Amino acid sequence: MGRLTGSAGDVVKKVAYGIGITGLLVSGCLYIHVAAKHLFVRILRNFKHLQQDTVVHWTVWLLCTFTTSVISFLIAWGIPIFNYLLALTGSLTFAPLALGVPGYLWVYDYQHYRKGSFWQQTAYYLNRVMIALAVFLTVGGI
């Protein structure tokens, strides 16, 4: 199969970037929300404004989200090797978080599949293999 060139390649590239930017924006919003929520709860911990719909509540919440957004932007622009740090973090945490934890949780929830039908046993042991693969990739690297 040859490479896509010309307008077909441009269309594929635009579609791929369109899908990728959506995921990037959603994950960025989730991370900012979690960081802002942590800061917000710590600031308003002992005040009535934490769970009431007041001006103080919304002012603090918007300031927390704005502050975390600005800080993350400044860190991303200020550290020249930030993309390499993100790549290192992703490569170190992908295997245990994306392969190991789901496999372990599935095996924990479906322990009775170990003594079930052939397909249940197959699913059980494939998840055990996924856990072993996560351990191997975490220790051995890619």
MDTraj code that builds the backbone (N, CA, C; nanometers):
import mdtraj as md
import numpy as np

residues = "MET GLY ARG LEU THR GLY SER ALA GLY ASP VAL VAL LYS LYS VAL ALA TYR GLY ILE GLY ILE THR GLY LEU LEU VAL SER GLY CYS LEU TYR ILE HIS VAL ALA ALA LYS HIS LEU PHE VAL ARG ILE LEU ARG ASN PHE LYS HIS LEU GLN GLN ASP THR VAL VAL HIS TRP THR VAL TRP LEU LEU CYS THR PHE THR THR SER VAL ILE SER PHE LEU ILE ALA TRP GLY ILE PRO ILE PHE ASN TYR LEU LEU ALA LEU THR GLY SER LEU THR PHE ALA PRO LEU ALA LEU GLY VAL PRO GLY TYR LEU TRP VAL TYR ASP TYR GLN HIS TYR ARG LYS GLY SER PHE TRP GLN GLN THR ALA TYR TYR LEU ASN ARG VAL MET ILE ALA LEU ALA VAL PHE LEU THR VAL GLY GLY ILE".split()
xyz = np.array([
    [0.0838, -0.1166, 0.0000],
    [0.0000, 0.0000, 0.0000],
    [0.0888, 0.1235, 0.0000],
    [0.0620, 0.2166, -0.0885],
    [0.1431, 0.3371, -0.0979],
    [0.0994, 0.4439, 0.0007],
    [0.1821, 0.5451, 0.0109],
    [0.1490, 0.6575, 0.0987],
    [0.0409, 0.7426, 0.0365],
    [-0.0401, 0.7998, 0.1227],
    [-0.1402, 0.8943, 0.0739],
    [-0.0714, 1.0266, 0.0472],
    [-0.0860, 1.0760, -0.0729],
    [-0.0251, 1.2043, -0.1070],
    [-0.1319, 1.2964, -0.1615],
    [-0.0992, 1.4212, -0.1671],
    [-0.1924, 1.5168, -0.2246],
    [-0.3100, 1.5451, -0.1329],
    [-0.4243, 1.5660, -0.1942],
    [-0.5418, 1.6077, -0.1175],
    [-0.5953, 1.4972, -0.0272],
    [-0.5824, 1.3700, -0.0670],
    [-0.6303, 1.2611, 0.0181],
    [-0.5484, 1.2541, 0.1468],
    [-0.4186, 1.2715, 0.1372],
    [-0.3333, 1.2720, 0.2549],
    [-0.3623, 1.3900, 0.3448],
    [-0.3923, 1.5034, 0.2851],
    [-0.4265, 1.6216, 0.3644],
    [-0.5570, 1.6017, 0.4395],
    [-0.6527, 1.5368, 0.3761],
    [-0.7814, 1.5114, 0.4418],
    [-0.7622, 1.4173, 0.5606],
    [-0.6845, 1.3110, 0.5388],
    [-0.6587, 1.2163, 0.6473],
    [-0.5876, 1.2862, 0.7626],
    [-0.4903, 1.3713, 0.7302],
    [-0.4164, 1.4439, 0.8336],
    [-0.5089, 1.5374, 0.9110],
    [-0.5970, 1.6070, 0.8422],
    [-0.6897, 1.6994, 0.9093],
    [-0.7887, 1.6242, 0.9981],
    [-0.8361, 1.5106, 0.9521],
    [-0.9279, 1.4301, 1.0332],
    [-0.8558, 1.3781, 1.1571],
    [-0.7334, 1.3298, 1.1402],
    [-0.6565, 1.2789, 1.2542],
    [-0.6298, 1.3892, 1.3555],
    [-0.5912, 1.5078, 1.3078],
    [-0.5685, 1.6187, 1.4006],
    [-0.6984, 1.6641, 1.4650],
    [-0.8089, 1.6580, 1.3926],
    [-0.9389, 1.6951, 1.4500],
    [-0.9788, 1.6018, 1.5624],
    [-0.9552, 1.4735, 1.5446],
    [-0.9852, 1.3766, 1.6502],
    [-0.8879, 1.3936, 1.7663],
    [-0.7609, 1.4135, 1.7362],
    [-0.6592, 1.4279, 1.8398],
    [-0.6781, 1.5534, 1.9238],
    [-0.7119, 1.6652, 1.8607],
    [-0.7277, 1.7898, 1.9361],
    [-0.8480, 1.7826, 2.0297],
    [-0.9508, 1.7094, 1.9899],
    [-1.0669, 1.6925, 2.0775],
    [-1.0274, 1.6176, 2.2046],
    [-0.9538, 1.5096, 2.1892],
    [-0.9075, 1.4339, 2.3052],
    [-0.8140, 1.5159, 2.3918],
    [-0.7282, 1.5961, 2.3291],
    [-0.6365, 1.6807, 2.4036],
    [-0.7117, 1.7848, 2.4856],
    [-0.8126, 1.8465, 2.4259],
    [-0.8913, 1.9472, 2.4975],
    [-0.9701, 1.8856, 2.6128],
    [-1.0308, 1.7719, 2.5892],
    [-1.1092, 1.7065, 2.6945],
    [-1.0189, 1.6651, 2.8103],
    [-0.9048, 1.6032, 2.7806],
    [-0.8155, 1.5621, 2.8889],
    [-0.7570, 1.6832, 2.9605],
    [-0.7276, 1.7901, 2.8882],
    [-0.6803, 1.9122, 2.9527],
    [-0.7845, 1.9710, 3.0465],
    [-0.9093, 1.9732, 3.0019],
    [-1.0179, 2.0229, 3.0887],
    [-1.0338, 1.9357, 3.2128],
    [-1.0228, 1.8049, 3.1976],
    [-1.0339, 1.7162, 3.3134],
    [-0.9214, 1.7395, 3.4139],
    [-0.7987, 1.7515, 3.3642],
    [-0.6858, 1.7746, 3.4549],
    [-0.6969, 1.9096, 3.5247],
    [-0.7356, 2.0125, 3.4520],
    [-0.7524, 2.1443, 3.5138],
    [-0.8648, 2.1401, 3.6163],
    [-0.9735, 2.0701, 3.5845],
    [-1.0853, 2.0606, 3.6772],
    [-1.0434, 1.9917, 3.8072],
    [-0.9703, 1.8826, 3.7967],
    [-0.9286, 1.8088, 3.9165],
    [-0.8353, 1.8946, 4.0024],
    [-0.7390, 1.9597, 3.9401],
    [-0.6464, 2.0444, 4.0159],
    [-0.7193, 2.1627, 4.0792],
    [-0.8090, 2.2248, 4.0033],
    [-0.8844, 2.3394, 4.0563],
    [-0.9781, 2.2955, 4.1683],
    [-1.0399, 2.1794, 4.1551],
    [-1.1300, 2.1301, 4.2592],
    [-1.0536, 2.1028, 4.3882],
    [-0.9347, 2.0457, 4.3763],
    [-0.8524, 2.0204, 4.4946],
    [-0.8182, 2.1524, 4.5648],
    [-0.7742, 2.2497, 4.4877],
    [-0.7406, 2.3804, 4.5428],
    [-0.8632, 2.4481, 4.6025],
    [-0.9745, 2.4407, 4.5318],
    [-1.1008, 2.5017, 4.5741],
    [-1.1484, 2.4454, 4.7084],
    [-1.1456, 2.3142, 4.7216],
    [-1.1917, 2.2511, 4.8461],
    [-1.0978, 2.2852, 4.9610],
    [-0.9684, 2.2918, 4.9336],
    [-0.8748, 2.3282, 5.0401],
    [-0.8926, 2.4731, 5.0841],
    [-0.9248, 2.5611, 4.9909],
    [-0.9439, 2.7026, 5.0259],
    [-1.0727, 2.7225, 5.1057],
    [-1.1809, 2.6612, 5.0600],
    [-1.3118, 2.6827, 5.1230],
    [-1.3512, 2.5704, 5.2190],
    [-1.2568, 2.4987, 5.2731],
    [-1.2844, 2.3811, 5.3546],
    [-1.3775, 2.4098, 5.4720],
    [-1.3537, 2.5109, 5.5484],
    [-1.4306, 2.5365, 5.6701],
    [-1.5296, 2.6514, 5.6559],
    [-1.5701, 2.6801, 5.5335],
    [-1.6631, 2.7895, 5.5102],
    [-1.7932, 2.7376, 5.4516],
    [-1.8985, 2.8132, 5.4746],
    [-2.0297, 2.7733, 5.4209],
    [-2.0347, 2.7854, 5.2690],
    [-1.9420, 2.8624, 5.2116],
    [-1.9436, 2.8867, 5.0675],
    [-1.9010, 2.7645, 4.9859],
    [-1.8476, 2.6628, 5.0529],
    [-1.8021, 2.5441, 4.9804],
    [-1.9160, 2.4766, 4.9051],
    [-2.0335, 2.4665, 4.9678],
    [-2.1445, 2.3956, 4.9042],
    [-2.2661, 2.4826, 4.8784],
    [-2.2540, 2.6120, 4.9009],
    [-2.3660, 2.7007, 4.8720],
    [-2.3362, 2.7814, 4.7467],
    [-2.4412, 2.8116, 4.6736],
    [-2.4293, 2.8856, 4.5486],
    [-2.4222, 3.0356, 4.5794],
    [-2.3015, 3.0827, 4.6141],
    [-2.2836, 3.2233, 4.6498],
    [-2.1837, 3.2878, 4.5555],
    [-2.1728, 3.4177, 4.5642],
    [-2.0760, 3.4909, 4.4829],
    [-1.9336, 3.4513, 4.5210],
    [-1.9090, 3.4315, 4.6495],
    [-1.7762, 3.3894, 4.6950],
    [-1.7418, 3.2526, 4.6363],
    [-1.8371, 3.1603, 4.6394],
    [-1.8179, 3.0266, 4.5836],
    [-1.7733, 3.0354, 4.4378],
    [-1.8477, 3.1079, 4.3561],
    [-1.8180, 3.1146, 4.2130],
    [-1.6922, 3.1952, 4.1839],
    [-1.6659, 3.2976, 4.2636],
    [-1.5442, 3.3758, 4.2440],
    [-1.4211, 3.2907, 4.2724],
    [-1.4232, 3.2184, 4.3832],
    [-1.3099, 3.1325, 4.4176],
    [-1.2938, 3.0208, 4.3148],
    [-1.4053, 2.9614, 4.2712],
    [-1.3980, 2.8529, 4.1728],
    [-1.3387, 2.9020, 4.0411],
    [-1.3854, 3.0147, 3.9916],
    [-1.3338, 3.0666, 3.8645],
    [-1.1872, 3.1086, 3.8778],
    [-1.1499, 3.1648, 3.9914],
    [-1.0097, 3.1998, 4.0130],
    [-0.9219, 3.0748, 4.0196],
    [-0.9719, 2.9688, 4.0815],
    [-0.8955, 2.8433, 4.0885],
    [-0.8744, 2.7848, 3.9489],
    [-0.9788, 2.7808, 3.8670],
    [-0.9643, 2.7254, 3.7323],
    [-0.8744, 2.8137, 3.6474],
    [-0.8885, 2.9441, 3.6583],
    [-0.8035, 3.0350, 3.5821],
    [-0.6584, 3.0220, 3.6267],
    [-0.6353, 3.0149, 3.7574],
    [-0.4996, 3.0047, 3.8100],
    [-0.4325, 2.8755, 3.7664],
    [-0.5024, 2.7630, 3.7759],
    [-0.4419, 2.6355, 3.7342],
    [-0.4150, 2.6346, 3.5838],
    [-0.5020, 2.6971, 3.5067],
    [-0.4803, 2.7051, 3.3616],
    [-0.3569, 2.7882, 3.3300],
    [-0.3444, 2.9023, 3.3940],
    [-0.2293, 2.9901, 3.3689],
    [-0.0999, 2.9243, 3.4135],
    [-0.1016, 2.8610, 3.5305],
    [0.0201, 2.7955, 3.5800],
    [0.0618, 2.6818, 3.4864],
    [-0.0348, 2.6020, 3.4410],
    [0.0001, 2.4925, 3.3502],
    [0.0536, 2.5455, 3.2178],
    [-0.0041, 2.6547, 3.1690],
    [0.0443, 2.7158, 3.0452],
    [0.1866, 2.7686, 3.0632],
    [0.2129, 2.8351, 3.1748],
    [0.3466, 2.8896, 3.2000],
    [0.4503, 2.7788, 3.2156],
    [0.4128, 2.6707, 3.2812],
    [0.5059, 2.5575, 3.2944],
    [0.5356, 2.4975, 3.1574],
    [0.4313, 2.4795, 3.0758],
    [0.4504, 2.4206, 2.9433],
    [0.5372, 2.5095, 2.8542],
    [0.5235, 2.6403, 2.8660],
    [0.6039, 2.7312, 2.7844],
    [0.7407, 2.7579, 2.8451],
    [0.7527, 2.7500, 2.9765],
    [0.8767, 2.7888, 3.0423],
    [0.9817, 2.6813, 3.0484],
    [0.9426, 2.5556, 3.0401],
    [1.0393, 2.4462, 3.0478],
    [1.0681, 2.3997, 2.9057],
    [1.1900, 2.4197, 2.8577],
    [1.2189, 2.3876, 2.7174],
    [1.2074, 2.2388, 2.6844],
    [1.2266, 2.1520, 2.7829],
    [1.2200, 2.0077, 2.7552],
    [1.0895, 1.9475, 2.8087],
    [0.9852, 2.0287, 2.8206],
    [0.8594, 1.9814, 2.8790],
    [0.7994, 1.8673, 2.7993],
    [0.8086, 1.8731, 2.6663],
    [0.7516, 1.7643, 2.5859],
    [0.8246, 1.6326, 2.6129],
    [0.9553, 1.6383, 2.6395],
    [1.0292, 1.5164, 2.6721],
    [0.9907, 1.4649, 2.8107],
    [0.9659, 1.5564, 2.9037],
    [0.9206, 1.5155, 3.0367],
    [0.7836, 1.4488, 3.0291],
    [0.6944, 1.5040, 2.9464],
    [0.5630, 1.4419, 2.9283],
    [0.5764, 1.3040, 2.8650],
    [0.6643, 1.2916, 2.7671],
    [0.6837, 1.1616, 2.7032],
    [0.7396, 1.0604, 2.8026],
    [0.8331, 1.1032, 2.8859],
    [0.8898, 1.0135, 2.9872],
    [0.7839, 0.9716, 3.0879],
    [0.7048, 1.0678, 3.1340],
    [0.5979, 1.0371, 3.2286],
    [0.4968, 0.9408, 3.1673],
    [0.4584, 0.9661, 3.0444],
    [0.3637, 0.8775, 2.9771],
    [0.4175, 0.7375, 2.9583],
    [0.5443, 0.7265, 2.9212],
    [0.6006, 0.5931, 2.9004],
    [0.6191, 0.5180, 3.0315],
    [0.6432, 0.5897, 3.1411],
    [0.6590, 0.5223, 3.2703],
    [0.5264, 0.4814, 3.3324],
    [0.4204, 0.5562, 3.3058],
    [0.2939, 0.5294, 3.3727],
    [0.1903, 0.4602, 3.2850],
    [0.2165, 0.4461, 3.1550],
    [0.1151, 0.3849, 3.0691],
    [0.0881, 0.2397, 3.1067],
    [0.1926, 0.1613, 3.1169],
    [0.1740, 0.0178, 3.1405],
    [0.1025, -0.0114, 3.2717],
    [0.1457, 0.0446, 3.3846],
    [0.0743, 0.0092, 3.5077],
    [-0.0676, 0.0643, 3.5132],
    [-0.0900, 0.1836, 3.4583],
    [-0.2226, 0.2439, 3.4698],
    [-0.3208, 0.1962, 3.3627],
    [-0.2734, 0.1728, 3.2427],
    [-0.3649, 0.1361, 3.1343],
    [-0.3760, -0.0137, 3.1135],
    [-0.2787, -0.0896, 3.1579],
    [-0.2843, -0.2351, 3.1400],
    [-0.2992, -0.3091, 3.2721],
    [-0.2191, -0.2734, 3.3709],
    [-0.2172, -0.3468, 3.4967],
    [-0.3400, -0.3272, 3.5822],
    [-0.3778, -0.2038, 3.6067],
    [-0.4917, -0.1758, 3.6956],
    [-0.6225, -0.2329, 3.6408],
    [-0.6581, -0.2088, 3.5130],
    [-0.7831, -0.2695, 3.4641],
    [-0.7819, -0.4220, 3.4681],
    [-0.6673, -0.4828, 3.4342],
    [-0.6579, -0.6287, 3.4405],
    [-0.6746, -0.6796, 3.5826],
    [-0.6092, -0.6130, 3.6767],
    [-0.6198, -0.6551, 3.8162],
    [-0.7624, -0.6389, 3.8674],
    [-0.8272, -0.5273, 3.8359],
    [-0.9648, -0.5057, 3.8814],
    [-1.0596, -0.6093, 3.8215],
    [-1.0382, -0.6450, 3.6943],
    [-1.1237, -0.7450, 3.6310],
    [-1.1038, -0.8808, 3.6979],
    [-0.9783, -0.9180, 3.7211],
    [-0.9507, -1.0468, 3.7859],
    [-1.0100, -1.0491, 3.9266],
    [-1.0030, -0.9375, 3.9970],
    [-1.0590, -0.9307, 4.1316],
    [-1.2110, -0.9468, 4.1287],
    [-1.2767, -0.8816, 4.0323],
    [-1.4231, -0.8886, 4.0235],
    [-1.4729, -1.0235, 3.9745],
    [-1.3968, -1.0909, 3.8915],
    [-1.4417, -1.2151, 3.8293],
    [-1.3539, -1.3333, 3.8713],
    [-1.3235, -1.3448, 3.9982],
    [-1.2420, -1.4568, 4.0473],
    [-1.3085, -1.5913, 4.0203],
    [-1.4403, -1.5916, 4.0218],
    [-1.5121, -1.7179, 4.0003],
    [-1.4970, -1.7688, 3.8559],
    [-1.4517, -1.6861, 3.7624],
    [-1.4308, -1.7305, 3.6246],
    [-1.3151, -1.8310, 3.6145],
    [-1.2276, -1.8349, 3.7135],
    [-1.1143, -1.9266, 3.7109],
    [-1.1623, -2.0710, 3.7056],
    [-1.2791, -2.0973, 3.7647],
    [-1.3336, -2.2336, 3.7660],
    [-1.4609, -2.2446, 3.6830],
    [-1.4809, -2.1491, 3.5913],
    [-1.6023, -2.1479, 3.5094],
    [-1.5846, -2.2248, 3.3800],
    [-1.6606, -2.1842, 3.2793],
    [-1.6547, -2.2494, 3.1487],
    [-1.5212, -2.2199, 3.0808],
    [-1.5012, -2.2835, 2.9655],
    [-1.3764, -2.2649, 2.8915],
    [-1.3553, -2.1184, 2.8564],
    [-1.4569, -2.0492, 2.8087],
    [-1.4438, -1.9081, 2.7687],
    [-1.4224, -1.8180, 2.8901],
    [-1.4838, -1.8509, 3.0010],
    [-1.4612, -1.7734, 3.1220],
    [-1.3171, -1.7899, 3.1700],
    [-1.2674, -1.9134, 3.1667],
    [-1.1282, -1.9364, 3.2055],
    [-1.0318, -1.8656, 3.1104],
    [-1.0659, -1.8671, 2.9817],
    [-0.9821, -1.7979, 2.8837],
    [-0.9763, -1.6486, 2.9134],
    [-1.0909, -1.5888, 2.9397],
    [-1.0944, -1.4461, 2.9722],
    [-1.0173, -1.4177, 3.1001],
    [-1.0314, -1.5036, 3.1988],
    [-0.9626, -1.4850, 3.3258],
    [-0.8110, -1.4882, 3.3054],
    [-0.7626, -1.5884, 3.2344],
    [-0.6176, -1.6017, 3.2185],
    [-0.5606, -1.4993, 3.1202],
    [-0.6394, -1.4523, 3.0254],
    [-0.5924, -1.3441, 2.9387],
    [-0.5740, -1.2148, 3.0184],
    [-0.6600, -1.1925, 3.1154],
    [-0.6418, -1.0755, 3.2008],
    [-0.5210, -1.0921, 3.2903],
    [-0.4931, -1.2142, 3.3337],
    [-0.3709, -1.2388, 3.4111],
    [-0.2470, -1.2135, 3.3240],
    [-0.2545, -1.2517, 3.1972],
    [-0.1448, -1.2240, 3.1038],
    [-0.1274, -1.0732, 3.0858],
    [-0.2376, -1.0001, 3.0819],
    [-0.2301, -0.8545, 3.0684],
    [-0.1602, -0.7926, 3.1895],
    [-0.1862, -0.8442, 3.3083],
    [-0.1180, -0.7956, 3.4289],
    [0.0319, -0.8252, 3.4187],
    [0.0657, -0.9456, 3.3762],
    [0.2073, -0.9826, 3.3610],
    [0.2749, -0.8958, 3.2553],
    [0.2043, -0.8651, 3.1460],
    [0.2583, -0.7778, 3.0435],
    [0.2832, -0.6376, 3.0982],
    [0.1928, -0.5879, 3.1803],
    [0.2105, -0.4561, 3.2410],
    [0.3327, -0.4538, 3.3314],
    [0.3513, -0.5606, 3.4089],
    [0.4700, -0.5675, 3.4961],
    [0.5967, -0.5723, 3.4111],
    [0.5950, -0.6519, 3.3050],
    [0.7116, -0.6614, 3.2178],
    [0.7427, -0.5274, 3.1534],
    [0.6420, -0.4592, 3.0994],
    [0.6661, -0.3319, 3.0325],
    [0.7089, -0.2224, 3.1306],
    [0.6594, -0.2306, 3.2538],
    [0.6999, -0.1309, 3.3541],
    [0.8452, -0.1510, 3.3929],
    [0.8846, -0.2749, 3.4137],
    [1.0214, -0.3019, 3.4575],
    [1.1182, -0.3028, 3.3396],
    [1.0792, -0.3688, 3.2329],
    [1.1701, -0.3845, 3.1193],
    [1.1723, -0.2677, 3.0240],
    [1.0675, -0.1891, 3.0223],
    [1.0599, -0.0776, 2.9291],
    [1.0193, -0.1233, 2.7910],
    [1.0120, -0.0268, 2.7021],
    [0.9696, -0.0580, 2.5643],
    [1.0865, -0.0425, 2.4714],
])
top = md.Topology()
chain = top.add_chain()
for i, resn in enumerate(residues, 1):
    res = top.add_residue(resn, chain, resSeq=i)
    for name in ("N", "CA", "C"):
        top.add_atom(name, md.element.get_by_symbol(name[0]), res)
traj = md.Trajectory(xyz[None], top)
